[in-house]
């Protein structure tokens, strides 16, 4: 059950991420970069929405014992959306390159977006679960976090909150100190 709960936490955060992009970030970018700028990103969201929903249904059925565990079915369900998601995440970087943003968006406009983003994140973040999920899926050794995680939050995440759901977090690609686990090292991205 712990693995399925971990998967559910990842899925919940993926939904929050895409909802934020579709409701706030993409409209902001389009309003400054031009109509249709984010169309490709939205179309990619739509492309993996159905297979992601299928995976979510399977996950919920497994968690409620409506379905029996079958590793091949589980893998196929993940593979049905993961390549589309990976492609989307790689391609959306080109739409948010600093040189593109600087040419069309002022510092004040970005500051306003940042302020609104902070409010949104505070309203939608679980302080008991989200910091751990980010820590165990974020490589703090090979790449610095932006923005940096404040020391007190890092301490509480690793030393206090970790223990609440350590059975979930064991499935992340990093340990509680944000070190990539050896079995995931081969998948570590390279820097540009």
N, C-alpha and C positions, 0 to 999 in steps of 0.2 A: 504493500500500500504506500510506503514511503516514496518509492520511485514514481508512482502515479501522481502523488501529491506534488512532488517536485515538478513533474511535467506540467501539471495544472498551473503551478506558479509561473513557470516560463510562459505558458500560453496566455495567462492573465496579463502579464507585462507586455507581451507582444501586442495584444489587443489594445492596451492603454497607449502604447507607442503609436500604433497606426491610427487610432482614433484622434490622438493629439495632432498628428500630421494632417489628417483629412479635415478636421474641424478648425484648426488654428494655423498651423505652420504653412501648409500648402496655399491656403487663401492669402496669407500674408505675403508669401513669395510672389504669387501671381499678381497681386495688387502692385507690386514694385517692378517685377521682371517682365510682366506682360501676360496677357490672357493666353492660356494654353501652355504656358511654360511647364506646368506640373502635370499636364495631361498624361504623359508617359508613366509617371509615378503612380497616378491614380489608377490607370489601366493595369499596371502591374499588381496593385493591391487587389483589384477585381479578379485578376487571373488566379491568384492563389487563395482567394476567399473561399471558394467551394471546397477544394481539397483540405483547407485548414478547418473548415466546419465539419467535414467528415472525420478528421482526426479528433476534433473536440468531442464529437458524438461518441466515437470509440472510447476515448479517454473517460468520459462520463459513464458510459456503460460498464467499463472495467471497474471504475471506482465504486459503482453501485451494485456490482456483481450481476448485472444484466447480461454481461458477455464474459466468456471464458478467455483466459490469457492465451494468446497465440503469438509468439515472437515474430513470425513471418507476416502476419496480418498487421501487427504493430509497425514493423519496419516499412512495409509497403505504404501504410497510411502516412508515415513521416516523409518518405521519399516522394510521395505525390505532391507535397507542397514545398519541401525544403530546397530543391534546386531552383524553383521559381523565386522563393524568398531570398536565397543567396544571390541570385542574379539581380534582383531588385535592390538589395542592400549595396551591392557593388556599383550599380549604375546610378543610384540616387546621389552618390558622392559628387558626380559631375555637375549636378544641379545646385550644389551648395558650396562650390569652390570659392574661397575668399576673394579671388580676383573678380569673379562674376558678381558676388554680393557687393563688394566695395564700389563697383562701377554704377550701381543702381540704388543702393540703400545707404542712407546716412547713418552715422553713429547713433544719433538720437533715436532714429526709428528702430535700430537694433536694440538699444537700451530699453525702449518701450516694450518690444517683443519679449526681451529677457524678463522684464518685470511681470508681464502677464503670464509668461511661462512658469515663473517661480510660483505664482499664485495657483496656477493649474496643478502643478506638481505637488504642492503642499496639500491641495484638496483631494488629490487622487492617490497619494502614496501611503502605503502601509509602513509605518515606522518600525513595526515588529518584523516584517518579512522582506520588504524591498531592499534594504541595505545589504542583507545577507545574500540575497539572490544576485545582486550586482557584484558583490565581492567574490563570490565563488564562480562567477562567469566573467570576471574582468581581470585581465592580467595586469597586476600592479608592478611587476618586475621589469617586463620588457617595454612597457609604455606607461607614461604618466597619465593619470586621470585628468580630465578637463571638464569642469573645474575640479581642483583638488578636493579630496574628501577631508573635511576638517578633522584634526586629531581626536577631539573628544568623540565624534561620531564613529570614527574608525575604531577607537578603543572599545566603545560600548558594543559595536557590531561584532568585533572579534572575541571579546572577553565575556560579554553578558548575553546578548541576544542570540548568539550562535547556538548556545545550548538549548534554547527553546525548541528548535526544530533541526538539530544537527543530523537527525536521521534523514531529513529531506536533502540537506545541503551537501551530503556526501556524494551526490551524483553530479555536482558541478565540475567544470574542467579545472578549477583552481582549488587549493586548500583555503582555509579560513584566513591565511596570511597573504592571499592573492598570488600565490606561487602556482604556476602551471604544473599540474600533475604529470608525471612521466608518460602516462598512457595517452595524454592529449598533446604532448610536445610536437609530434609530427604535423598536427593541424594548426599550429600556431601561425598566425599571419605574418607576412614579412612587411617591413616598413617600406614606404615609397621612397 
